[in-house]
Amino acid sequence: MPILVAIFVALLVAGGVLLVASVVSTRRDRRTSPLAALRAGLTGQDHPDAEVGEAAAAEPVDLSLADFLRATVEEGDPYLHVDDLTATLHDARAKAAGVLRR
């Protein structure tokens, strides 16, 4: 029973938040409905940063994962070194074996 009350209260709070958001967005721009404002916000069309708005309006690029990885490969020192990883795994194995022996 307490779970049902908590769910009911959560639904009431969510409804109140949606109502307040609807009123605030309607006051801000009386020409659009709350759903249109939500759609514009999700697509980035009303974002104040021009670069974000342009990026949202750009056409998607059809690129395979292999081509993307080839284009973004970085030469240089890797983040993980095999020797360090091997040493860490060896230490972990020794600790686990020590715990199991007890």
Buried (B, 14 or more C-beta within 10 A) or exposed (E): EEEEEEEEEEEEEEEEEEEEEBEEBBEEEEEBEBEEBBEBEEEBEBBEEEEEBEEBEEEEEEEEEEEEEEEEEEEEEEEEEEEEEEEEEEEEEEEEEEEEEE
